Amino acid sequence: MQKSIYIEEFIIDVTPLQFLLTYVLVVVAGILIFSALSHILYQKRSPTSMISWMLSIFFLPYIVVPLYFLIGIRKREPKHKKDYVTFETIREYAPYELDDPHHAFQNLLKKNGIPVATKGNTFELITNDTEAYDRLLKEIDNAKYSIDICTYVFQFDKTTMKIIDALTKKANEGVKVRLLMDLVGSFGASFNQKGFKVLREAGGEVAFFTPILKRPFQNYINLRNHRKIYLFDHSTLLSGGMNLSNEYMGEADGSQRWEDLLYCLKGPSVYHFHQIFQNDWGYATKEEKIDFKIAEAYEGESLVQVVPSGPDIPSDALYEALLNAIYNAKERIWIVTPYFVPDENMIQALVIAYHKGVDVKLITPKNSDHLLADLGRSPYMRELDEIGADVVLYEGEMLHAKAILFDDLGGMVGSVNLDNRSLFLNYEVVTFVYSPQFIESIETWMNTLMLNASRGMKKPSKVREAIENIMKVFAPLL
């Protein structure tokens, strides 16, 4: 009898509280799940991406729903405090713009708000890590009034400490130095910023894109600034895939570095990089824009078009341009990318191109630095391999470069990988170059990569094949 009374008292005292907590949790979970599903349907997404998120929410709602609001949003509206990149034309640049309304590729990008190509540019490809490092230090040393640097990865090591020393020296000379890093890619540098002390004391400015603690309710931590912009005196631009660490560039001291590239651009197209940097810097710091200094004349021979992508671009202009280039290719599409997780539209475009007789080459590392990316990319690589496309597996150090060569018309180099993250989430920037000199240099470099590579995909085990197929379902979430 005593035991029964205890149970009754327990039920009377505790059950209402349990019921209330359970009720609140169910209601809150329901609201969040409904909000997430509504947002998935509201945003412009591929059916595959929508299904991937919905399946994940169905099976693991309490884990995936918070994750979706953290990493699932791919476009920022101006109300979220980062205005879209808007391109203004300087009157003096008008003679260098090549606005051809009958050129399908140019017209596609223009209708997406991307600036037209400009003539008068000088373009140089740099594929050696030591040469890239020496060139960066040289441009820093030659700068007279401004140095603007944006990088995804910045690690304190022997290479970057010398870069910091060089930047500090220029800041002491009165040069305006601005260094912008992505919070996620440069998390170590953000967590311990002592290495920037001397640069800041000299007048240099250091910022991160974007500090969580500074803007806890305005951050989309999954929307990362993956751009590499190294701009000097508004006249010389270095960009490509190389970040700032000894892993990418440095002295010839025996360090085993990743295979990557940098390019040097001079000419009117540098102005477009200036606008992109100004937009990113202004968002991170709230500082006013700085006027661009115009050169008297440009005499380069390269036709260049700068194409940014990311949450600050209303459309998917770069993605459309790449699909257009693949569908219109008549002779070849050679692709170099470290991570190859395309959507169904792009893989189908490549398959169709091959069936039309186009030489389709995919040059990618045999093993990348991310196991999940390797598992996610394998089904797509096997699909190309099975139809007869040339799948080239680079066997040197990690291949981190990103480039595409289409026909003998030109090509693309920059920061974007052919995966869902780069194409639809990250802030990226690439350069399309149309010149015989560029085609020759990029083709020579690609052929050099293929000398140290194997070809084709081995048949996977049943277990690996099953894991790869599962990863393919969730590839849009990677």
C-alpha positions as CSV (number, residue, x, y, z in Angstrom):
1,M,0.0,0.0,0.0
2,Q,2.8,2.4,0.8
3,K,4.5,1.7,-2.5
4,S,1.3,2.4,-4.4
5,I,0.9,5.8,-2.6
6,Y,4.5,6.7,-3.5
7,I,3.8,5.9,-7.2
8,E,0.7,8.0,-7.1
9,E,2.5,10.9,-5.5
10,F,5.3,10.6,-8.1
11,I,2.8,10.7,-10.9
12,I,1.0,13.7,-9.5
13,D,4.2,15.7,-8.7
14,V,6.3,15.0,-11.9
15,T,4.1,14.2,-14.8
16,P,2.7,17.7,-15.4
17,L,6.3,19.1,-15.7
18,Q,7.3,16.3,-18.0
19,F,4.2,16.8,-20.1
20,L,4.9,20.6,-20.3
21,L,8.5,20.1,-21.4
22,T,7.5,17.5,-23.9
23,Y,4.8,19.7,-25.3
24,V,7.1,22.7,-25.6
25,L,9.8,20.6,-27.3
26,V,7.3,19.1,-29.8
27,V,5.8,22.5,-30.6
28,V,9.2,24.1,-31.1
29,A,10.5,21.2,-33.1
30,G,7.4,21.3,-35.3
31,I,7.8,25.0,-35.9
32,L,11.5,24.6,-36.8
33,I,10.8,21.7,-39.1
34,F,8.0,23.5,-40.8
35,S,10.2,26.6,-41.2
36,A,13.1,24.6,-42.6
37,L,10.9,22.8,-45.1
38,S,9.2,26.0,-46.1
39,H,12.6,27.7,-46.6
40,I,13.8,24.7,-48.7
41,L,10.8,25.0,-51.0
42,Y,11.1,28.8,-51.1
43,Q,14.8,28.9,-52.1
44,K,15.9,28.3,-55.6
45,R,17.4,24.8,-55.3
46,S,17.8,21.8,-57.6
47,P,15.4,18.9,-57.0
48,T,18.4,16.7,-55.9
49,S,19.4,19.3,-53.2
50,M,15.8,19.6,-52.0
51,I,15.3,15.9,-51.7
52,S,18.7,15.5,-49.9
53,W,17.7,18.0,-47.3
54,M,14.2,16.7,-46.9
55,L,15.4,13.1,-46.4
56,S,17.9,14.3,-43.9
57,I,15.3,16.2,-41.9
58,F,12.9,13.2,-42.1
59,F,15.5,10.8,-40.6
60,L,17.4,13.1,-38.2
61,P,15.1,16.1,-37.6
62,Y,16.7,17.3,-34.3
63,I,20.2,17.2,-35.8
64,V,19.5,18.3,-39.4
65,V,17.1,21.2,-38.8
66,P,19.6,23.3,-36.7
67,L,22.3,22.3,-39.2
68,Y,20.1,23.6,-42.1
69,F,19.7,27.0,-40.5
70,L,23.5,27.1,-39.9
71,I,24.8,25.9,-43.3
72,G,21.8,25.5,-45.6
73,I,21.1,29.0,-46.7
74,R,22.9,29.9,-50.0
75,K,21.8,33.5,-50.9
76,R,21.9,36.7,-48.9
77,E,19.5,39.4,-49.4
78,P,20.7,43.1,-49.0
79,K,18.7,43.3,-45.8
80,H,21.3,40.9,-44.3
81,K,23.8,43.7,-44.4
82,K,25.9,42.6,-47.4
83,D,24.8,44.4,-50.5
84,Y,25.1,42.6,-53.8
85,V,28.2,43.3,-55.8
86,T,27.3,46.1,-58.2
87,F,29.6,47.0,-61.1
88,E,30.1,50.5,-62.1
89,T,31.9,51.5,-65.3
90,I,34.5,54.3,-65.1
91,R,34.1,56.6,-68.1
92,E,37.7,56.3,-69.0
93,Y,37.3,52.5,-69.4
94,A,34.6,52.7,-72.1
95,P,37.2,52.3,-75.0
96,Y,38.4,49.0,-73.4
97,E,35.0,47.4,-73.0
98,L,34.1,44.8,-75.6
99,D,30.3,44.7,-75.4
100,D,29.2,42.3,-78.2
101,P,25.4,41.6,-78.0
102,H,25.8,38.9,-80.6
103,H,28.3,36.9,-78.6
104,A,26.2,34.3,-76.7
105,F,28.6,33.9,-73.9
106,Q,29.1,37.6,-73.3
107,N,25.4,38.2,-73.6
108,L,24.6,35.5,-71.0
109,L,26.9,37.0,-68.4
110,K,25.8,40.6,-69.1
111,K,22.1,39.7,-68.6
112,N,23.2,38.3,-65.2
113,G,24.7,41.7,-64.2
114,I,28.4,40.7,-64.8
115,P,30.6,43.3,-66.4
116,V,31.6,42.8,-70.0
117,A,35.0,41.7,-71.1
118,T,37.8,44.3,-71.5
119,K,40.7,44.4,-73.9
120,G,44.1,45.9,-73.2
121,N,44.9,43.4,-70.4
122,T,48.2,41.6,-69.7
123,F,47.9,38.1,-68.3
124,E,50.6,35.9,-66.9
125,L,50.3,32.4,-65.5
126,I,52.5,31.3,-62.6
127,T,52.5,27.6,-61.8
128,N,55.5,27.3,-59.5
129,D,55.1,27.8,-55.7
130,T,58.5,29.6,-55.3
131,E,57.9,31.9,-58.2
132,A,54.5,32.7,-56.9
133,Y,56.0,33.6,-53.4
134,D,58.8,35.7,-54.9
135,R,56.2,37.5,-57.1
136,L,54.0,38.2,-54.2
137,L,56.8,39.7,-52.2
138,K,58.0,41.7,-55.2
139,E,54.6,43.3,-55.7
140,I,54.4,44.1,-52.0
141,D,57.8,45.7,-52.1
142,N,56.9,47.7,-55.2
143,A,53.6,49.0,-53.9
144,K,53.5,52.8,-53.5
145,Y,50.1,53.6,-52.0
146,S,47.8,50.6,-51.5
147,I,47.9,46.8,-50.8
148,D,44.6,45.0,-50.6
149,I,44.7,41.2,-49.8
150,C,41.8,38.8,-49.5
151,T,42.5,35.1,-48.8
152,Y,40.6,32.1,-47.6
153,V,43.4,30.4,-45.7
154,F,46.0,32.3,-43.6
155,Q,48.2,30.3,-41.3
156,F,51.1,31.6,-39.2
157,D,54.2,29.9,-40.5
158,K,57.6,30.7,-41.9
159,T,56.1,31.9,-45.2
160,T,53.4,34.1,-43.8
161,M,55.6,35.7,-41.2
162,K,57.9,37.0,-44.0
163,I,54.8,38.3,-45.8
164,I,53.6,40.0,-42.6
165,D,57.1,41.5,-42.2
166,A,56.9,42.8,-45.8
167,L,53.4,44.3,-45.2
168,T,54.5,45.9,-42.0
169,K,57.4,47.6,-43.7
170,K,55.1,49.0,-46.4
171,A,52.6,50.2,-43.7
172,N,55.4,52.0,-41.9
173,E,56.2,53.7,-45.2
174,G,52.6,55.1,-45.4
175,V,51.2,52.5,-47.8
176,K,47.5,51.6,-47.0
177,V,47.6,47.9,-46.2
178,R,44.3,45.9,-45.8
179,L,44.3,42.2,-45.0
180,L,41.0,40.3,-45.2
181,M,40.7,36.6,-44.2
182,D,37.8,34.2,-44.0
183,L,36.9,33.3,-40.5
184,V,36.6,29.5,-41.1
185,G,39.5,29.1,-43.5
186,S,41.8,31.2,-41.2
187,F,40.3,30.1,-37.9
188,G,43.7,29.6,-36.2
189,A,44.8,33.1,-37.1
190,S,41.5,34.5,-35.9
191,F,41.7,32.6,-32.6
192,N,45.2,33.9,-31.9
193,Q,45.9,37.2,-33.5
194,K,49.2,38.1,-31.8
195,G,51.0,37.7,-35.1
196,F,49.2,40.7,-36.5
197,K,50.2,43.0,-33.7
198,V,53.2,44.6,-35.4
199,L,51.3,45.1,-38.7
200,R,48.4,46.8,-36.8
201,E,50.8,49.0,-34.9
202,A,52.3,50.1,-38.2
203,G,48.9,51.2,-39.4
204,G,47.9,48.1,-41.3
205,E,44.3,47.0,-41.1
206,V,43.3,43.3,-40.4
207,A,39.8,42.0,-40.7
208,F,37.9,38.7,-40.8
209,F,34.9,37.7,-42.9
210,T,33.0,37.8,-40.6
211,P,33.6,37.6,-36.8
212,I,30.8,35.5,-35.1
213,L,31.0,37.3,-31.8
214,K,30.9,40.7,-33.5
215,R,27.7,39.8,-35.5
216,P,26.1,36.7,-33.9
217,F,22.8,37.2,-35.6
218,Q,24.1,38.2,-39.0
219,N,26.4,35.3,-39.7
220,Y,26.0,32.5,-42.2
221,I,29.1,30.6,-41.3
222,N,28.6,28.2,-44.2
223,L,28.9,31.1,-46.7
224,R,32.6,31.3,-46.8
225,N,34.8,33.9,-48.6
226,H,36.9,31.6,-50.8
227,R,38.2,34.4,-53.0
228,K,41.9,35.1,-53.4
229,I,42.5,38.8,-54.3
230,Y,46.0,40.3,-54.0
231,L,45.8,43.8,-55.4
232,F,48.6,46.4,-55.5
233,D,48.3,50.1,-56.3
234,H,45.0,49.4,-58.1
235,S,47.1,48.3,-61.1
236,T,48.5,44.8,-60.5
237,L,46.4,41.8,-59.5
238,L,47.5,38.3,-58.3
239,S,44.8,35.7,-58.0
240,G,44.1,32.0,-58.5
241,G,43.9,29.1,-56.1
242,M,46.9,29.8,-53.8
243,N,46.2,30.8,-50.2
244,L,48.7,32.3,-47.8
245,S,50.6,29.6,-46.1
246,N,53.7,27.5,-46.6
247,E,51.4,24.7,-47.9
248,Y,50.9,26.7,-51.0
249,M,53.9,29.0,-51.6
250,G,57.3,29.8,-50.1
251,E,61.1,29.6,-50.5
252,A,62.7,26.7,-52.2
253,D,63.7,25.0,-49.0
254,G,62.5,21.4,-49.7
255,S,59.0,21.9,-48.5
256,Q,56.4,19.6,-50.1
257,R,53.7,22.0,-51.3
258,W,50.4,21.5,-53.0
259,E,50.2,21.8,-56.8
260,D,48.5,25.1,-57.5
261,L,48.6,28.2,-59.6
262,L,48.5,32.0,-59.4
263,Y,48.1,34.5,-62.2
264,C,49.1,38.1,-62.6
265,L,46.7,40.5,-64.3
266,K,47.3,44.1,-65.3
267,G,44.8,46.2,-67.2
268,P,41.2,47.5,-67.0
269,S,39.9,44.2,-65.6
270,V,41.8,44.9,-62.4
271,Y,39.1,47.4,-61.6
272,H,36.5,44.7,-61.3
273,F,38.6,42.9,-58.7
274,H,38.8,46.2,-56.9
275,Q,35.0,46.5,-56.7
276,I,34.7,42.9,-55.4
277,F,37.3,43.5,-52.7
278,Q,35.7,46.8,-51.7
279,N,32.3,45.1,-51.3
280,D,33.8,42.3,-49.1
281,W,35.9,44.7,-47.1
282,G,33.0,47.1,-46.5
283,Y,30.8,44.3,-45.3
284,A,33.5,43.0,-42.8
285,T,34.5,46.5,-41.5
286,K,31.8,49.0,-42.4
287,E,34.4,51.3,-43.9
288,E,33.7,53.5,-46.8
289,K,34.9,52.6,-50.3
290,I,38.1,53.9,-51.7
291,D,38.3,55.5,-55.1
292,F,40.1,53.6,-57.8
293,K,43.1,55.2,-59.4
294,I,43.0,54.9,-63.2
295,A,46.1,54.4,-65.4
296,E,46.5,56.6,-68.4
297,A,46.5,53.8,-71.0
298,Y,46.5,50.0,-71.2
299,E,48.3,48.2,-74.0
300,G,47.9,44.5,-73.1
301,E,46.8,41.9,-75.7
302,S,44.5,39.7,-73.6
303,L,40.7,39.9,-73.6
304,V,39.6,39.3,-70.0
305,Q,36.3,38.9,-68.2
306,V,36.0,38.8,-64.4
307,V,33.1,36.7,-63.0
308,P,32.3,36.7,-59.3
309,S,29.9,34.2,-57.8
310,G,28.3,33.6,-54.4
311,P,25.7,34.9,-52.0
312,D,26.3,38.5,-53.0
313,I,25.4,37.7,-56.7
314,P,21.7,37.5,-57.2
315,S,21.9,34.9,-59.9
316,D,24.1,31.8,-60.6
317,A,25.9,33.5,-63.5
318,L,29.1,31.5,-63.2
319,Y,27.3,28.2,-63.1
320,E,25.2,29.2,-66.2
321,A,28.4,30.3,-68.0
322,L,30.1,27.0,-67.3
323,L,27.1,25.0,-68.5
324,N,27.0,27.2,-71.6
325,A,30.7,26.6,-72.3
326,I,30.3,22.8,-72.0
327,Y,27.3,22.7,-74.2
328,N,28.9,24.9,-76.9
329,A,32.3,23.2,-76.9
330,K,33.2,21.7,-80.3
331,E,36.7,20.2,-79.7
332,R,37.6,20.0,-76.1
333,I,36.8,20.6,-72.5
334,W,39.8,20.1,-70.2
335,I,39.0,20.5,-66.5
336,V,41.4,20.8,-63.6
337,T,39.8,20.7,-60.2
338,P,40.7,19.3,-56.7
339,Y,37.1,18.5,-55.8
340,F,34.6,17.2,-58.4
341,V,31.1,16.9,-57.1
342,P,28.9,18.5,-59.8
343,D,25.2,18.5,-59.9
344,E,23.2,16.4,-62.4
345,N,23.0,19.2,-65.0
346,M,26.7,19.6,-65.2
347,I,27.6,15.9,-65.3
348,Q,24.9,15.4,-68.0
349,A,26.3,18.3,-70.0
350,L,29.8,16.6,-69.9
351,V,28.3,13.3,-71.0
352,I,26.5,14.9,-73.9
353,A,29.7,16.8,-74.9
354,Y,31.6,13.6,-75.0
355,H,28.9,11.9,-77.1
356,K,29.2,14.8,-79.6
357,G,32.9,14.0,-80.0
358,V,34.3,16.6,-77.7
359,D,37.6,15.7,-76.0
360,V,36.5,15.7,-72.3
361,K,39.4,15.5,-69.8
362,L,39.0,15.6,-66.0
363,I,42.4,16.2,-64.2
364,T,42.0,15.7,-60.5
365,P,44.1,14.4,-57.6
366,K,44.2,10.7,-57.2
367,N,43.5,11.3,-53.5
368,S,42.4,14.7,-52.3
369,D,42.8,16.0,-48.7
370,H,39.1,15.2,-47.9
371,L,37.9,11.6,-47.7
372,L,34.2,12.7,-47.8
373,A,34.9,14.7,-51.0
374,D,36.6,11.6,-52.5
375,L,33.7,9.4,-51.7
376,G,31.3,12.0,-53.0
377,R,33.1,12.5,-56.3
378,S,33.8,8.9,-57.2
379,P,30.4,8.1,-58.7
380,Y,30.6,11.1,-61.1
381,M,34.2,10.2,-62.1
382,R,33.2,6.6,-62.7
383,E,30.3,7.8,-64.9
384,L,32.7,9.8,-67.1
385,D,35.2,7.0,-67.1
386,E,32.6,4.4,-68.2
387,I,31.5,6.4,-71.3
388,G,35.2,6.8,-72.3
389,A,36.0,10.3,-71.2
390,D,39.6,10.8,-70.0
391,V,39.7,10.7,-66.2
392,V,43.3,11.7,-65.2
393,L,44.4,11.1,-61.6
394,Y,47.3,13.3,-60.7
395,E,49.8,11.4,-58.5
396,G,52.0,14.2,-57.2
397,E,51.3,16.4,-54.2
398,M,47.7,17.5,-53.6
399,L,46.4,19.2,-56.7
400,H,44.6,22.3,-55.6
401,A,44.5,24.3,-58.8
402,K,41.2,25.2,-60.6
403,A,41.2,25.8,-64.4
404,I,39.1,25.0,-67.5
405,L,40.2,25.1,-71.1
406,F,37.5,25.1,-73.7
407,D,38.3,24.6,-77.4
408,D,40.9,27.1,-78.7
409,L,38.7,30.0,-77.6
410,G,40.1,30.5,-74.1
411,G,39.6,29.3,-70.6
412,M,38.9,30.0,-66.9
413,V,41.2,30.2,-63.9
414,G,40.3,31.3,-60.4
415,S,39.1,30.1,-57.0
416,V,36.1,27.9,-57.9
417,N,36.0,24.2,-57.6
418,L,33.5,22.1,-59.5
419,D,31.5,21.1,-56.5
420,N,28.2,22.3,-54.9
421,R,30.0,24.3,-52.2
422,S,32.0,26.4,-54.6
423,L,29.3,26.8,-57.3
424,F,26.4,27.5,-55.0
425,L,27.6,28.5,-51.5
426,N,31.1,30.2,-51.4
427,Y,32.0,33.7,-52.4
428,E,34.2,33.0,-55.4
429,V,35.8,34.8,-58.3
430,V,37.2,33.6,-61.6
431,T,38.7,35.1,-64.7
432,F,37.8,34.1,-68.2
433,V,40.7,34.8,-70.6
434,Y,40.5,34.8,-74.4
435,S,44.0,35.0,-75.9
436,P,46.3,32.6,-77.8
437,Q,49.1,33.2,-75.2
438,F,46.8,32.1,-72.4
439,I,45.6,29.0,-74.2
440,E,49.2,28.0,-74.9
441,S,50.4,28.5,-71.3
442,I,47.4,26.7,-69.7
443,E,47.6,23.8,-72.2
444,T,51.3,23.3,-71.5
445,W,50.7,23.3,-67.8
446,M,47.9,20.8,-68.1
447,N,50.0,18.5,-70.2
448,T,52.8,18.7,-67.6
449,L,50.3,17.5,-64.9
450,M,49.3,14.6,-67.1
451,L,52.9,13.3,-67.3
452,N,52.6,12.5,-63.6
453,A,49.3,10.8,-63.5
454,S,47.4,7.5,-64.0
455,R,44.2,7.1,-65.9
456,G,40.8,5.6,-65.3
457,M,38.9,4.4,-62.2
458,K,39.4,1.0,-60.6
459,K,36.3,-1.1,-59.9
460,P,35.3,-0.5,-56.3
461,S,34.4,-3.1,-53.7
462,K,30.8,-3.7,-53.0
463,V,31.1,-1.9,-49.6
464,R,32.8,1.2,-51.1
465,E,30.3,1.3,-54.0
466,A,27.4,1.3,-51.5
467,I,29.0,4.1,-49.5
468,E,29.7,6.1,-52.6
469,N,26.1,5.8,-53.7
470,I,24.9,6.9,-50.3
471,M,27.3,9.9,-50.5
472,K,25.9,10.7,-53.9
473,V,22.4,11.2,-52.4
474,F,23.8,13.6,-49.9
475,A,26.4,15.2,-52.2
476,P,24.4,18.5,-52.4
477,L,24.9,18.9,-48.7
478,L,28.7,18.6,-48.8
